[in-house]
Amino acid sequence: MPKPQQKKERKQLRILGLPWWMFLAVIFFIIMILANRWLTTAIVQLGS
């Protein structure tokens, strides 16, 4: 009898135990914070 094919489990890409979408969300959040800080300092420099 032919051996039953084992179903390969689709493993989600995990970085540091987090799902990939969570990782992307964290990166996006950090970029937003950095952009906000940069804009704030730029506005302050322009204002002074």
N, C-alpha and C positions, 0 to 999 in steps of 0.2 A: 504493500500500500504506500502511496506517495505521502510524504510527510506534510502535514498542514502548514501552510505558510504562516509564519509569525507576523502578526500585525506590528509594524514599527510605530511606536508611540511618537507622536509629533511633540518634540520638546520645545517649549517656548524659550526664546533667547533670554537668558537670565544673567544680569550683571549685579553682583553684590546681593544676590537673592531677591532682586526686584524684577518685576515684569518690565519688558522693554518700554512700554508706554509710560510707565511711572518714571523710568530713567529719563525719557524725553521730556516729560513734564517738569522734572527737577531742573534739567538743563535750561529749558525755556524760562522757568521762573528765575533762575540765576541771571540769565541774560537780561531779563526785564529789569531786575534790581540794578544791575550794573549800568544799563542804559539810563535808568531813572537817576542814578547818582551822577552820571556823566552830564546829563542834561541840566541837573540842578547846579552843578559846579560851573557849567558853561554859562548859565543864565546869571549866576552870581558874579562871575568875572565880567560879563557884559554890563551888568548893572553898576558895578563899582567904577 
